[in-house]
């Protein structure tokens, strides 16, 4: 049993103050009262410690005992993580249900991972090999999709004197390494404190895009592998659906999805959907490369604050194996609200709108743990974490502190618009306010891997959308008829870009995902149509005649062309040229 060291002197919601805690350290985990509630020390003053409790504190009172574990809040990292559904402090929800039923009971102590299950370990090193921290000792095929790589733990370096093969649980020794300080036994399980970033050799500049299959993102506002993005938007603008789409379709090896303070029904959707979704890369259920952290809004507020750190630590562990990881945090606003509540209970000096003065630095700390890095180990592998955080500003006001602090850190801003959402235009990413600072850097990659015209096509698309915004002012004042035929064509092309290209149906089996090749062909069709129509206008063809051509409808339906039928775009190009050139001939006659 943990050593008894303190007595409760004050209870204020999830915050407890205990005395006789002089030997404790910041962020040590404690067990509160005989109910053994999990807590974490967040402030020390003399021999008094302020403890945030991750469970409901009703019924606690002064005089009850506090037991210290002497350890910081840590996560268990080993085979068994993938397909896991955990709460904010890595308690497995399925195991909790078996133990405590549908409602989580207080003080239930369940190990994060199954310590009894046997895993087939296949060594990748042999006796006599020299290894350093981060080297792969062997692999465990966790499921048909994910290979779990067992690494030499941080701080261990030396010669392998024994390596086993066979089936072991995560606590059993699978290798023995002779270090300067004697022999060290290594098992599959590693523990890591969640508030401390895992080490790596060096951070690299991201050069490749994270391909999401969402046209508005990949074409106009791409994110790099190892980049950070924010998805701010008011209630009902589709933040969660955007996050779900990214989790489903992004070309990352591992997905970590954190539902931080979200509504229970939204998390239920995720928990029900993900096991049924088929991963387009493997044909297996998407859950086979996913870790879910479910921390709903009715769970204790302190655990919400921990869930973000739990998620990013698990992501770093898979990054260290050399994987590309995408982490979705939905939403960082609820996490910031948890910070504000705990700060208020600590009686700290409030900053803007009651948030603590350290809000910006805490957000930066989280996003800084993303990135493309050269991981530890002799193999010189690269791994990446791409972090995408949803922000829920009250009333959609982007001038509030969480949005502003996030925007100073991230390089991609997908601003969701309530106006677009009301018009049923999804994803409701506003092309006039959103931006990506990776666009120029990724241009070379797109030129090499998709088409050399990609950058020019993207620039032309943005130009037409911006021209539409300025022409829209004139149309509102004096009507569409006041515009010249060329300007009216701009409005028509912009409408086609918006409705036929940027609008994407997340629930349509074909339209939900578009490869880069398909995106290029679709956009090229729209822009080429615009150029041919302008040429026809200069030869005296009426705009109305151009708008009535049958090809217009086919361009609108091109989003439903399946990936295996992309050759049919060539037919559309021919048809379009024939129809427009045919009109030019009539105009000259």
C-alpha positions in Angstrom: 0.0 0.0 0.0 1.1 3.6 -0.7 2.6 5.4 2.2 0.2 7.7 4.1 1.5 11.2 4.2 -1.2 13.7 4.3 -4.6 14.9 5.7 -7.3 16.8 3.8 -7.8 20.3 5.1 -10.1 21.7 2.3 -12.3 20.4 -0.4 -13.4 22.7 -3.3 -15.0 20.7 -6.0 -12.3 18.7 -7.9 -9.6 20.6 -5.9 -8.4 19.3 -2.6 -5.8 20.9 -0.3 -3.9 18.5 2.0 -1.3 19.2 4.7 1.9 17.2 5.8 2.9 17.0 2.1 6.3 18.5 2.4 8.1 15.5 0.9 6.0 15.5 -2.3 6.9 16.7 -5.7 4.9 18.6 -8.4 2.7 16.3 -10.5 3.0 13.3 -8.2 0.0 11.1 -8.3 -1.8 10.5 -5.0 -4.7 8.4 -3.8 -7.3 10.4 -1.9 -9.3 9.0 1.1 -10.1 5.3 1.7 -12.0 5.4 -1.6 -8.6 5.7 -3.3 -9.6 8.4 -5.7 -6.9 9.3 -8.3 -5.4 12.8 -7.9 -2.4 14.8 -9.0 -0.4 17.5 -7.1 -0.6 20.8 -9.1 0.7 23.2 -6.5 2.9 23.1 -3.4 3.0 25.8 -0.7 5.1 24.9 2.3 3.8 21.5 3.5 0.4 22.0 1.8 -0.3 20.5 -1.6 -3.2 21.4 -3.9 -4.4 18.2 -5.6 -6.7 18.0 -8.6 -8.8 14.9 -8.3 -9.7 13.0 -11.5 -12.9 11.6 -10.0 -16.1 13.0 -8.3 -15.2 14.4 -4.9 -18.7 14.5 -3.3 -18.7 13.1 0.2 -15.0 13.9 1.0 -14.2 16.0 4.0 -11.3 17.4 6.0 -9.3 15.0 8.1 -9.4 12.1 5.5 -6.1 10.6 4.5 -4.1 11.2 1.3 -1.7 8.5 0.1 1.3 9.3 -2.1 2.5 7.0 -4.9 5.7 9.1 -5.4 5.3 8.8 -9.2 4.1 11.3 -11.8 0.9 10.7 -13.9 2.2 8.2 -16.5 0.8 6.1 -19.3 1.5 2.4 -20.1 3.0 1.9 -23.5 3.0 -1.6 -24.9 1.1 -3.9 -27.2 -2.6 -3.6 -26.5 -2.8 0.1 -27.1 -4.2 -0.1 -30.7 -8.0 -0.5 -30.8 -8.1 0.6 -27.1 -10.8 3.0 -25.8 -9.5 4.8 -22.8 -10.7 7.7 -20.6 -8.5 10.8 -19.9 -6.1 9.1 -17.5 -5.8 5.9 -19.6 -8.3 3.7 -17.8 -9.7 1.2 -20.3 -13.5 1.9 -20.6 -14.4 -1.7 -21.7 -12.6 -3.1 -18.6 -14.3 -0.4 -16.4 -17.7 -1.5 -17.7 -16.9 -5.2 -16.8 -15.9 -4.2 -13.3 -18.3 -1.4 -12.5 -21.2 -1.5 -15.0 -22.5 1.3 -17.2 -21.6 4.1 -14.8 -17.9 4.4 -13.8 -17.6 3.9 -10.0 -15.3 6.0 -8.0 -11.9 4.6 -6.8 -12.0 1.7 -9.4 -8.4 0.8 -10.1 -7.9 -1.0 -13.4 -4.6 -1.4 -15.2 -4.5 0.5 -18.5 -3.4 -2.5 -20.6 -3.9 -6.3 -20.3 -0.9 -7.6 -18.3 -2.0 -11.3 -18.8 -2.5 -11.5 -22.5 0.4 -13.2 -24.4 1.9 -11.6 -27.5 4.0 -13.3 -30.1 7.4 -11.6 -30.0 9.7 -11.8 -33.0 13.3 -10.5 -32.4 15.0 -8.2 -34.9 18.4 -8.2 -33.1 20.7 -11.1 -32.1 22.9 -11.8 -29.1 26.1 -9.7 -29.2 24.5 -6.8 -31.1 25.2 -3.3 -29.7 21.9 -1.3 -29.2 21.0 2.2 -28.1 17.8 3.8 -26.9 15.2 3.7 -29.6 16.6 0.7 -31.5 14.0 -1.9 -32.5 14.6 -5.1 -30.4 11.7 -7.0 -32.1 8.2 -6.8 -33.3 4.7 -7.9 -32.2 2.0 -8.2 -34.9 -0.7 -6.4 -32.8 -3.4 -7.0 -35.5 -3.5 -7.6 -39.2 -2.7 -3.9 -39.9 -0.4 -2.7 -37.2 3.1 -4.0 -36.4 4.1 -2.9 -32.8 7.8 -2.3 -32.6 9.4 -3.0 -29.3 12.1 -0.4 -28.6 15.1 -0.2 -26.3 13.8 2.1 -23.5 15.3 5.6 -23.1 18.5 5.6 -21.0 19.6 2.1 -21.9 22.6 1.4 -24.1 24.9 -1.6 -24.5 25.3 -5.2 -25.8 22.4 -7.7 -26.1 23.4 -10.7 -24.0 20.0 -12.5 -24.3 17.1 -12.1 -26.7 14.0 -14.4 -26.6 11.5 -15.5 -29.1 7.9 -16.8 -28.4 4.8 -15.6 -26.6 5.2 -13.3 -23.6 3.0 -10.9 -21.6 4.0 -7.3 -21.4 5.8 -7.7 -18.0 8.0 -10.7 -18.9 11.6 -10.2 -19.9 12.2 -10.4 -23.7 15.8 -9.2 -23.7 18.8 -8.6 -21.4 21.2 -5.8 -22.2 24.7 -5.4 -20.7 25.1 -1.7 -19.9 27.9 0.2 -18.1 25.9 -0.1 -14.9 25.3 -3.9 -15.2 22.7 -6.1 -16.8 19.2 -4.6 -17.5 16.2 -6.8 -18.2 13.8 -5.3 -20.8 10.1 -6.2 -21.2 7.6 -4.9 -23.7 6.0 -2.4 -21.3 7.3 1.1 -21.0 5.9 3.8 -18.7 6.2 7.5 -19.5 5.1 10.6 -17.6 2.5 12.4 -19.7 3.6 16.0 -19.1 7.2 15.3 -20.4 7.8 15.0 -24.1 9.6 11.9 -25.3 13.1 12.6 -26.6 14.3 12.5 -30.3 17.5 13.4 -32.2 16.3 16.4 -34.2 13.3 18.2 -35.5 13.0 18.4 -39.3 11.3 20.8 -41.6 8.0 19.2 -42.9 8.2 18.6 -46.7 5.3 16.2 -47.5 1.6 16.9 -47.2 -0.7 14.8 -45.1 -3.2 13.8 -47.8 -6.7 13.8 -46.4 -8.9 13.2 -49.5 -10.9 16.4 -48.6 -10.6 18.7 -51.6 -10.8 22.1 -49.9 -8.0 21.0 -47.6 -5.6 19.2 -50.0 -6.0 21.7 -52.8 -6.3 25.1 -51.1 -5.1 24.7 -47.4 -2.8 21.7 -47.2 -1.2 20.5 -44.0 2.3 19.0 -43.9 3.0 15.7 -42.2 4.3 16.9 -38.8 2.3 20.1 -39.1 -0.2 21.7 -36.7 -3.7 22.9 -37.7 -6.6 24.5 -35.9 -10.3 24.0 -36.8 -12.2 26.9 -35.1 -15.9 27.3 -35.7 -19.1 28.1 -34.0 -21.6 25.5 -32.7 -23.1 23.5 -35.6 -20.5 24.4 -38.2 -19.2 20.8 -38.6 -15.9 20.8 -36.6 -16.5 17.2 -35.4 -17.4 15.9 -38.8 -14.2 17.5 -40.3 -12.2 15.8 -37.5 -14.0 12.5 -38.2 -13.2 12.8 -41.9 -9.6 13.5 -41.2 -9.4 10.6 -38.8 -11.0 8.3 -41.4 -9.1 9.3 -44.5 -5.8 11.0 -43.6 -2.8 8.9 -44.9 -1.3 8.5 -41.4 -0.2 5.1 -40.1 -1.8 5.6 -36.6 -4.7 7.8 -35.5 -5.1 9.0 -32.0 -8.5 10.6 -31.4 -9.1 12.6 -28.2 -12.7 13.5 -27.4 -11.9 16.2 -24.8 -15.0 17.4 -23.0 -17.2 16.6 -26.0 -20.9 15.7 -25.8 -21.5 12.1 -25.0 -23.6 11.5 -28.1 -20.8 12.7 -30.4 -18.3 10.3 -28.7 -20.9 7.5 -29.0 -21.0 8.2 -32.8 -17.2 7.9 -32.9 -17.2 4.7 -30.9 -19.9 3.2 -33.0 -18.6 4.4 -36.4 -14.9 3.6 -36.2 -15.2 -0.1 -35.7 -17.5 -0.3 -38.8 -15.5 2.0 -41.0 -13.3 0.3 -43.6 -9.8 1.6 -43.8 -9.3 2.4 -47.6 -5.6 1.4 -47.4 -5.9 -2.0 -45.8 -9.6 -3.0 -46.3 -9.7 -3.7 -42.6 -11.8 -1.8 -39.9 -10.3 1.6 -39.2 -10.1 0.8 -35.5 -7.1 -1.5 -36.3 -4.8 1.5 -36.4 -6.7 3.8 -34.0 -6.4 4.7 -30.3 -9.5 6.5 -28.8 -9.5 8.6 -25.7 -13.1 9.4 -24.6 -13.5 12.2 -22.1 -17.0 13.4 -22.3 -18.3 16.7 -20.9 -20.0 15.0 -17.9 -16.7 13.4 -16.7 -14.7 15.2 -14.0 -13.2 18.4 -15.3 -9.6 17.6 -14.1 -9.4 14.4 -16.2 -10.2 16.6 -19.2 -7.0 18.5 -18.6 -5.0 15.3 -18.5 -6.6 13.7 -21.6 -4.7 15.9 -24.0 -1.3 14.9 -22.5 -2.3 11.3 -22.4 -3.1 11.4 -26.1 0.0 13.2 -27.2 2.3 10.9 -25.2 0.7 7.8 -26.9 1.2 9.6 -30.2 4.9 10.2 -29.4 5.4 6.5 -28.6 4.2 5.4 -32.1 6.2 8.3 -33.7 9.3 6.8 -32.0 8.7 3.6 -33.9 9.0 5.5 -37.2 5.3 5.9 -37.8 3.4 8.9 -39.2 0.7 9.7 -36.5 -2.3 12.0 -36.7 -3.7 13.3 -33.5 -7.2 14.9 -33.3 -8.0 16.9 -30.2 -11.7 17.8 -30.1 -11.8 20.3 -28.6 -8.9 22.3 -27.0 -11.5 24.9 -25.9 -13.0 22.4 -23.4 -9.5 21.6 -22.3 -8.8 25.4 -21.7 -12.1 25.6 -19.8 -10.8 22.9 -17.5 -7.6 24.9 -17.0 -9.7 28.0 -16.2 -11.8 26.1 -13.6 -8.8 24.6 -11.9 -6.9 28.0 -12.0 -10.0 29.7 -10.4 -10.1 27.1 -7.6 -6.4 27.6 -7.0 -7.2 31.4 -6.6 -4.6 32.3 -9.2 -4.7 35.8 -10.7 -7.0 35.5 -13.8 -5.9 36.6 -17.2 -8.1 37.6 -20.1 -11.7 36.3 -19.8 -10.8 34.4 -16.6 -8.3 32.1 -18.3 -5.0 31.6 -16.5 -2.1 33.8 -17.6 -0.2 30.7 -18.7 -2.9 29.6 -21.2 -0.7 30.4 -24.3 2.3 28.6 -23.0 0.3 25.5 -22.1 -1.2 25.4 -25.6 2.2 26.0 -27.2 3.6 23.2 -25.0 1.0 20.8 -26.5 1.4 21.8 -30.1 5.2 21.9 -29.9 5.1 18.1 -29.2 3.9 17.6 -32.8 6.4 17.7 -35.7 8.5 15.7 -38.1 11.5 14.3 -36.2 14.5 12.0 -36.6 13.8 9.5 -33.9 16.3 7.9 -31.5 18.1 4.7 -32.6 20.9 3.8 -35.1 18.5 3.3 -38.0 18.0 7.0 -38.6 14.3 6.6 -39.0 11.9 9.5 -39.3 8.5 9.7 -37.5 5.9 12.4 -37.4 3.0 13.7 -35.4 0.4 15.9 -37.2 -1.8 17.7 -34.6 -5.2 19.0 -35.5 -7.1 20.8 -32.7 -10.7 21.8 -32.9 -11.5 25.1 -31.2 -15.0 26.0 -30.1 -15.1 29.8 -29.5 -18.2 30.9 -27.6 -20.7 32.4 -30.2 -18.1 31.9 -33.0 -16.0 34.8 -31.7 -12.5 34.2 -32.9 -11.1 37.2 -30.9 -11.5 35.2 -27.7 -8.2 34.0 -25.9 -8.2 30.3 -26.8 -8.6 31.0 -30.6 -6.1 33.9 -30.5 -3.5 31.9 -28.6 -4.0 28.9 -30.9 -3.6 31.0 -34.1 -0.3 32.4 -32.9 1.0 28.8 -32.7 -0.5 26.8 -35.7 0.4 27.2 -39.3 -2.9 26.0 -40.8 -6.2 27.7 -40.0 -9.3 26.0 -41.3 -11.9 28.6 -40.3 -15.4 27.2 -40.3 -18.2 29.5 -41.2 -21.7 29.3 -39.7 -23.0 31.0 -42.9 -21.7 28.2 -45.1 -23.1 25.6 -42.7 -26.6 27.3 -42.8 -26.4 27.0 -46.6 -25.6 23.3 -46.2 -22.2 23.7 -47.7 -19.9 21.2 -46.1 -17.1 21.0 -45.2 -17.9 24.6 -44.1 -14.3 25.8 -44.4 -14.3 29.5 -45.4 -11.9 29.9 -48.3 -11.7 33.7 -47.7 -10.6 33.5 -44.0 -8.6 30.2 -44.0 -4.9 29.9 -44.7 -2.0 27.4 -44.8 1.6 28.6 -44.3 2.7 25.2 -45.8 1.3 25.8 -49.3 4.4 27.3 -50.9 6.7 24.8 -49.2 4.6 21.8 -50.4 4.3 23.2 -53.9 7.4 21.3 -55.2 6.0 18.0 -53.8 2.7 18.5 -55.6 4.5 19.4 -58.8 6.6 16.2 -58.7 4.0 13.8 -57.5 0.7 15.0 -58.9 1.2 17.4 -61.9 3.4 20.3 -62.8 0.3 22.5 -63.3 -0.9 22.0 -59.7 0.4 25.2 -58.2 -0.8 27.4 -61.1 -4.2 25.7 -61.0 -4.5 26.3 -57.2 -3.5 30.0 -57.7 -6.1 30.4 -60.5 -8.8 28.9 -58.3 -8.0 31.2 -55.3 -8.0 34.2 -57.7 -11.5 33.4 -59.1 -12.9 32.9 -55.5 -11.5 36.2 -54.4 -12.8 38.0 -57.5 -16.2 36.5 -56.8 -16.1 38.0 -53.3 -15.4 41.5 -54.6 -18.0 41.2 -57.5 -20.6 40.0 -54.9 -20.6 43.4 -53.4 -21.6 44.9 -56.8 -24.2 42.3 -57.4 -25.8 43.0 -54.0 -26.0 46.7 -54.8 -27.1 46.8 -58.5 -27.9 43.2 -59.5 -26.2 40.6 -61.7 -27.3 42.4 -64.9 -24.9 45.3 -64.3 -21.9 43.0 -64.7 -20.1 42.5 -68.0 -20.3 39.0 -69.6 -16.7 38.3 -68.5 -17.5 39.1 -64.9 -20.7 37.1 -65.0 -18.6 34.1 -66.2 -16.3 34.6 -63.2 -19.3 34.4 -61.0 -20.5 31.2 -62.7 -17.0 29.6 -62.6 -16.7 30.5 -58.9 -20.1 28.9 -58.3 -18.9 25.8 -60.0 -15.8 25.7 -57.9 -17.9 26.1 -54.7 -20.7 23.7 -55.5 -19.0 21.1 -57.7 -15.5 21.0 -56.2 -15.3 22.5 -52.6 -18.6 21.0 -51.5 -18.0 17.4 -50.5 -20.5 14.9 -49.0 -19.0 13.1 -46.1 -21.7 10.5 -46.2 -21.6 9.6 -49.9 -19.6 6.5 -50.6 -17.8 7.9 -53.6 -17.6 11.6 -52.8 -16.4 11.2 -49.2 -12.8 10.8 -50.4 -11.0 12.1 -53.5 -7.4 11.2 -54.4 -5.0 13.9 -55.5 -5.2 12.7 -59.1 -9.0 13.0 -59.1 -8.8 16.4 -57.4 -6.5 17.6 -60.1 -8.6 16.3 -62.9 -11.8 17.8 -61.4 -10.3 21.2 -60.9 -8.6 21.2 -64.3 -12.0 20.5 -65.9 -13.6 23.5 -64.2 -10.7 25.9 -64.9 -10.3 24.7 -68.5 -14.0 25.2 -69.0 -13.6 28.8 -67.8 -10.7 29.5 -70.2 -12.6 28.0 -73.2 -15.7 30.0 -72.4 -13.7 33.2 -72.1 -12.2 32.5 -75.5 -15.7 31.9 -76.9 -17.0 35.1 -75.4 -14.3 37.1 -77.2 -15.5 35.5 -80.5 -19.1 36.8 -79.9 -20.7 33.7 -78.3 -23.5 34.6 -75.9 -22.9 33.7 -72.2 -26.4 32.3 -71.9 -25.7 29.8 -74.7 -22.5 28.7 -72.9 -24.3 28.2 -69.6 -26.9 25.9 -71.3 -24.4 23.5 -72.7 -24.9 19.8 -71.5 -21.3 19.6 -70.3 -22.1 21.9 -67.4 -24.2 19.2 -65.7 -21.5 16.6 -66.4 -18.9 18.8 -64.7 -21.2 19.1 -61.7 -21.5 15.3 -61.5 -17.8 14.6 -62.0 -17.3 14.3 -58.2 -19.2 11.0 -58.3 -16.7 9.4 -60.8 -15.1 6.5 -59.0 -11.3 6.3 -58.5 -11.0 3.3 -60.9 -12.8 5.3 -63.7 -10.6 8.4 -63.8 -9.9 7.8 -67.5 -13.4 9.0 -68.1 -12.2 12.6 -67.4 -10.4 12.5 -70.7 -13.8 12.0 -72.5 -15.3 14.9 -70.6 -12.4 17.2 -71.7 -13.0 16.2 -75.4 -16.8 16.6 -75.0 -16.3 20.1 -73.5 -14.0 21.3 -76.2 -16.4 20.0 -79.0 -19.4 21.7 -77.4 -17.8 25.1 -76.9 -15.9 25.1 -80.2 -19.2 24.1 -81.9 -20.8 27.3 -80.4 -17.9 29.4 -81.6 -18.6 28.1 -85.2 -22.3 29.1 -84.8 -21.3 32.5 -83.5 -19.1 33.2 -86.5 -21.9 32.1 -88.9 
